[in-house]
Amino acid sequence: MGLDVLIASRGEHSLTTEINQGLHLDLDNPGAAVRDILAIAAQAPFAGILGSDDSTVEIAAHAAQQLGLPHNPPAAARLSRRKDLARAHLLRAGCTVPSHCLIDLRKPLKKQMHGLPWPCVVKPLNLSASRGVIRANTPAAFIAACERVGKIIADAADEFERTHVLVEDYIDGIEVAYEGYLHRGQLSTLALFDKPDPLVGPFFEETIYVTPSRLDSAAQSRVKERVAEACAAYGLTTGPVHAELRINARDAWILEVASRTIGGDCARTLDSEGDMHLETLTIELAIDQPVQWRPLQGARGVMMLPIRQGGVLRRVEGISAAARVAHIEKVDIVVREGYELVPLPEGNQYPGYLFARADTPEQVVSALRAAHARLNFVVAPVFRMTAEAG
């Protein structure tokens, strides 16, 4: 696209040259991070600024605003990354969100349980990939879930995020993922993914995404309508949109609307022949260039490989057999031997992905399941060394 790229991150000691030689920011100090970006921009003006994940979209919005570049309002970006603020704001705007409340982990939990719905879902205020999300069916399970999540968020930089969790009503229904983009305030759909595996808890490990959706046209229209309502309530106007919703007989319920692209390598599902990639579209939006996107052809899907057993990865068996399954396009193992696999809710990374394309969503799902059945992650126990007292 004729653009030079400067990567801004924490990665001062990264082994990746582009990161090591990039701009090193303290992401826990947004004000200082924005000042550092502006200082660099004074030397070499930027054409656009992109936040690549939930931890950077707000900083990117502040910097782009200061430089007069395409951006979402910083307040809108903040809402899209903080679950508690998002829920409260959407509720006031009349959007369909689960009933919810905040729990202060520093205070007695039993006193805060009055009126909670059963089952309910406990989740951190600002984590992704379902990390720390736990369903609780009883008061005892709720207390155990809060204690477990408390350990997961103990190292959060923000004190409020470190000491509070969000609790919300568990919505029984079909879960979908919506991928789209905003251009000058107008929402367009890239794909609506079905999640054929039931996500009922106690943890919510996502596996298969498949498109086109098999929902009827009325349900699909309702999903887009609810996402558009949430974007308008936030004040989002430009850039990618990733949303998660639950659908039941009552409505389509918003679980998340984020001002970023779909996470991990799942974006490869949206690639088409030639140069049509989600990243290209996202850059076009960031530099206010004409957006070009063609409707996806055929059915396609991805499986985020679940971690069934924690431990140190020794090897992955069956990769060649999985790759030979009809309709499988790619088997992508992204971790290497010696990496520690950590299951949910503590874990936050998938060990790999399976990609498939076919004529129908049913063929895609069948291929992904068949390929997954051929894979075997061989792990060894983790032995941790601790210092003896005395």
C-alpha positions in Angstrom: 0.0 0.0 0.0 3.0 2.3 -0.1 3.1 2.9 3.6 5.9 2.8 6.1 5.0 1.2 9.4 6.1 2.1 13.0 5.2 -0.5 15.6 4.5 1.0 19.1 4.5 -1.5 21.9 6.1 -2.5 25.2 8.6 -4.7 23.3 11.9 -3.0 24.0 13.6 -6.3 24.4 11.8 -8.1 21.6 13.7 -10.5 19.3 11.6 -9.2 16.4 13.5 -6.3 14.7 10.4 -4.3 13.7 9.3 -4.3 17.4 12.7 -3.8 19.0 13.4 -0.8 16.7 9.9 0.6 17.0 8.4 3.0 19.5 8.4 1.6 23.1 5.5 2.8 25.2 4.3 2.4 28.7 0.8 1.2 28.0 -0.1 1.5 31.7 0.4 5.3 31.4 -1.8 6.4 28.6 -1.0 10.1 28.9 2.8 9.5 28.6 2.2 7.0 25.7 0.2 9.6 23.8 2.9 12.3 24.4 5.5 9.9 23.0 3.5 9.2 19.9 3.0 13.0 19.3 6.7 13.6 19.7 7.5 11.0 17.0 4.7 12.4 14.8 6.3 15.9 15.0 9.3 14.4 13.2 7.6 12.3 10.7 3.8 12.8 10.3 1.6 9.7 10.3 -1.1 8.9 7.8 -3.1 6.9 10.3 -2.9 5.3 13.8 -4.2 1.8 14.6 -4.8 0.1 17.9 -4.4 -3.6 17.3 -6.1 -4.9 20.5 -8.2 -3.9 23.5 -5.2 -2.6 25.4 -4.3 -0.1 22.7 -7.5 1.2 21.0 -8.0 4.0 23.6 -4.4 5.3 23.3 -4.6 5.1 19.5 -7.9 7.1 19.6 -6.4 9.8 21.8 -3.3 10.2 19.6 -5.3 10.2 16.3 -7.6 12.8 17.8 -4.7 15.1 18.7 -3.2 14.7 15.2 -6.5 15.2 13.3 -6.4 11.6 11.9 -9.4 9.3 11.4 -10.4 8.0 14.9 -13.1 7.0 17.2 -13.8 9.3 20.1 -11.5 8.2 23.0 -14.5 7.9 25.3 -16.1 5.5 22.8 -12.9 3.5 22.5 -12.8 3.2 26.3 -16.3 1.9 26.5 -15.5 -0.7 23.9 -12.7 -2.2 26.1 -14.1 -2.0 29.6 -17.0 -4.5 30.1 -18.5 -2.8 33.2 -18.6 0.7 31.6 -19.9 -0.8 28.4 -22.7 -2.7 30.1 -23.9 0.3 32.1 -23.7 2.7 29.1 -25.6 0.3 26.8 -28.3 -0.3 29.5 -28.9 3.5 29.8 -29.1 3.7 26.0 -31.9 1.0 26.0 -29.7 -1.7 24.3 -30.3 -5.4 25.0 -27.6 -6.4 27.5 -27.8 -9.0 30.3 -28.7 -7.8 33.8 -25.5 -7.2 35.7 -23.7 -5.7 38.7 -20.2 -5.0 40.0 -18.6 -7.1 42.8 -15.9 -5.6 45.0 -13.4 -8.4 45.8 -12.1 -6.5 48.8 -15.5 -6.8 50.5 -17.3 -9.9 51.9 -18.8 -11.7 49.0 -21.8 -13.2 50.8 -23.1 -9.7 51.5 -22.9 -8.8 47.8 -24.8 -11.9 46.5 -28.3 -10.7 47.4 -30.5 -10.6 44.3 -28.0 -12.3 42.0 -29.6 -14.4 39.2 -28.8 -18.1 39.1 -27.0 -19.2 37.0 -24.8 -16.1 36.6 -21.4 -15.4 34.9 -18.4 -13.9 36.6 -15.9 -12.1 34.4 -12.9 -9.7 34.6 -13.5 -6.1 33.5 -10.9 -6.1 30.8 -9.6 -9.5 29.5 -10.2 -11.3 26.2 -10.4 -14.8 24.8 -12.8 -15.9 27.5 -10.0 -15.7 30.1 -11.4 -15.6 33.6 -15.0 -16.1 32.5 -16.8 -18.6 34.8 -20.4 -19.7 35.1 -21.7 -20.1 38.7 -24.9 -22.0 39.4 -25.0 -21.7 43.2 -23.8 -19.2 45.9 -20.9 -21.6 46.7 -19.8 -21.8 43.1 -20.1 -18.0 42.9 -17.7 -17.5 45.8 -15.2 -20.0 44.3 -15.4 -18.3 40.9 -14.7 -14.8 42.4 -11.7 -16.2 44.3 -10.4 -17.8 41.2 -10.9 -14.7 39.0 -9.3 -12.6 41.7 -6.1 -14.5 41.3 -6.2 -14.1 37.5 -6.5 -10.3 37.7 -4.2 -9.8 40.6 -1.5 -8.3 38.4 -3.7 -5.9 36.5 -2.1 -2.4 36.3 -5.4 -0.6 37.1 -6.5 -0.9 40.7 -10.2 -0.9 39.9 -9.8 -3.6 37.3 -7.7 -5.5 39.9 -10.3 -5.4 42.6 -13.6 -5.7 40.8 -15.4 -8.3 38.6 -18.5 -8.1 36.6 -21.4 -10.5 37.3 -24.2 -10.8 34.8 -27.2 -13.0 34.1 -26.4 -16.2 32.1 -28.2 -16.0 28.8 -29.2 -19.4 27.4 -29.2 -19.4 23.6 -27.2 -19.6 20.4 -24.0 -17.6 20.3 -22.7 -15.8 17.2 -19.8 -13.5 16.3 -20.3 -10.5 14.1 -17.5 -9.0 12.0 -18.1 -5.6 10.4 -16.7 -2.1 10.0 -17.8 1.5 10.4 -17.1 4.0 7.7 -18.2 7.5 8.5 -20.7 6.2 10.9 -22.2 3.6 8.6 -22.0 -0.1 9.7 -21.3 -2.7 7.1 -21.2 -6.5 7.6 -18.2 -8.6 6.7 -19.4 -11.9 8.1 -21.7 -13.4 10.7 -20.2 -16.5 12.3 -22.2 -19.3 13.9 -20.6 -21.1 16.9 -21.9 -24.6 16.5 -20.4 -25.9 19.8 -22.6 -25.1 22.8 -21.0 -22.6 25.1 -22.8 -23.4 28.4 -19.9 -23.2 30.9 -18.5 -23.5 33.5 -15.8 -22.0 31.2 -16.4 -20.6 27.7 -13.7 -22.0 25.5 -14.5 -21.0 21.9 -13.7 -23.5 19.2 -15.5 -23.4 15.8 -16.5 -20.3 13.9 -18.4 -20.9 10.6 -19.9 -18.6 8.0 -22.3 -18.0 6.3 -24.6 -18.2 9.3 -27.5 -20.7 9.2 -29.7 -18.3 11.2 -32.8 -17.1 9.3 -32.8 -13.6 7.7 -34.9 -12.1 10.5 -32.4 -13.2 13.2 -29.4 -12.0 11.1 -31.0 -8.6 10.6 -31.7 -8.4 14.4 -28.0 -9.1 15.1 -26.8 -6.3 12.9 -29.5 -4.0 14.3 -28.3 -4.6 17.8 -24.7 -4.1 16.9 -25.5 -0.9 15.2 -27.4 0.3 18.2 -24.4 -0.4 20.4 -22.0 1.3 18.1 -24.2 4.4 18.1 -24.6 4.3 21.9 -20.8 4.2 22.3 -20.3 6.9 19.7 -18.1 4.7 17.4 -17.8 6.1 13.9 -14.9 4.4 12.1 -12.8 1.2 12.0 -13.4 -2.5 12.5 -16.1 -3.9 14.8 -16.0 -7.3 16.5 -19.2 -8.3 18.4 -20.4 -11.3 20.3 -24.1 -11.9 20.9 -26.5 -14.6 22.3 -29.7 -15.2 20.5 -32.9 -16.7 22.1 -36.6 -16.3 21.7 -36.6 -13.0 23.4 -33.9 -11.1 21.5 -30.3 -10.8 20.4 -28.3 -10.0 23.5 -25.0 -8.1 23.3 -22.1 -9.7 25.1 -19.4 -7.6 23.6 -18.9 -4.9 21.0 -15.2 -4.1 20.5 -13.6 -1.5 18.2 -11.0 -3.9 16.8 -10.7 -6.8 14.4 -11.4 -10.4 15.3 -8.6 -11.8 17.6 -5.8 -14.2 16.9 -5.3 -15.7 13.4 -9.1 -16.0 12.9 -9.0 -13.1 10.5 -7.5 -15.5 7.9 -11.0 -16.9 7.6 -12.0 -13.7 5.9 -9.2 -13.7 3.3 -10.1 -14.1 -0.3 -8.1 -14.7 -3.5 -5.9 -11.8 -4.5 -5.2 -9.0 -2.0 -8.5 -8.8 -0.1 -7.5 -9.1 3.6 -9.1 -7.7 6.7 -5.8 -5.9 7.5 -5.9 -4.0 4.2 -9.5 -2.9 4.9 -8.6 -1.8 8.4 -5.7 0.3 7.1 -7.9 1.9 4.5 -10.3 3.0 7.2 -7.4 4.3 9.4 -6.1 6.5 6.6 -9.5 7.5 5.2 -9.1 5.9 1.8 -12.0 4.4 -0.2 -13.0 1.0 1.2 -13.1 -2.0 -1.1 -14.6 -5.3 0.0 -16.3 -8.0 -2.0 -18.8 -10.4 -0.4 -17.3 -13.7 0.7 -17.8 -16.7 -1.6 -18.7 -20.2 -0.3 -18.6 -21.5 3.3 -15.5 -21.1 5.5 -14.6 -21.6 9.1 -11.9 -21.8 11.7 -11.4 -23.9 14.8 -9.4 -22.4 17.6 -7.8 -25.5 19.0 -8.8 -26.1 22.6 -6.4 -27.0 25.4 -7.7 -30.2 26.9 -4.8 -30.9 29.2 -2.3 -28.4 30.7 1.4 -29.0 30.7 4.6 -28.5 28.8 4.1 -29.3 25.1 6.3 -32.1 23.9 5.0 -32.6 20.4 1.8 -32.5 18.3 0.9 -35.7 16.5 -1.3 -36.1 13.5 -0.7 -32.8 11.7 -0.2 -34.5 8.3 -3.3 -36.6 8.8 -5.4 -33.6 9.8 -4.2 -31.6 6.8 -5.3 -34.4 4.5 -9.0 -34.2 5.6 -11.2 -33.0 2.7 -11.9 -29.2 2.7 -9.1 -28.5 5.3 -7.0 -25.6 3.9 -4.5 -25.2 6.7 -3.3 -26.7 10.0 -1.5 -23.9 11.9 0.2 -24.8 15.1 1.4 -21.5 16.6 3.2 -22.8 19.7 6.4 -24.8 19.8 7.8 -27.6 22.0 8.6 -26.5 25.5 5.7 -24.0 25.6 3.4 -24.4 28.6 -0.2 -25.0 27.7 -2.6 -23.4 30.2 -6.3 -24.3 29.9 -9.2 -21.8 30.6 -10.0 -19.9 32.7 -6.4 -19.1 33.5 -5.1 -19.5 30.0 -5.3 -16.9 27.2 -3.8 -18.4 24.1 -4.9 -21.1 21.6 -2.1 -23.5 20.6 -3.2 -23.4 16.9 -5.9 -23.1 14.3 -7.6 -25.2 11.7 -9.0 -23.6 8.6 -11.5 -25.1 6.1 -13.5 -24.0 3.1 -16.3 -25.9 1.3 -19.7 -25.4 -0.4 -21.8 -25.5 2.8 -21.3 -24.7 6.5 -22.1 -28.3 7.3 -19.2 -29.5 5.3 -16.9 -27.0 6.9 -17.9 -28.0 10.5 -17.6 -31.7 9.6 -14.1 -31.1 8.2 -12.9 -29.2 11.2 -14.2 -31.8 13.6 -12.6 -34.6 11.6 -9.2 -32.9 11.4 -9.3 -32.0 15.1 -9.9 -35.7 16.0 -6.6 -36.6 14.2 -4.5 -34.2 16.4 -2.9 -35.2 19.6 -1.1 -32.7 21.9 1.4 -34.6 23.9 2.3 -32.8 27.2 4.5 -33.4 30.2 3.7 -32.2 33.8 4.9 -28.8 34.9 7.2 -28.9 38.0 7.5 -25.5 39.7 10.4 -24.8 42.0 9.9 -22.8 45.2 12.3 -21.6 47.8 12.0 -23.3 51.2 11.4 -21.1 54.2 14.0 -20.9 57.0 
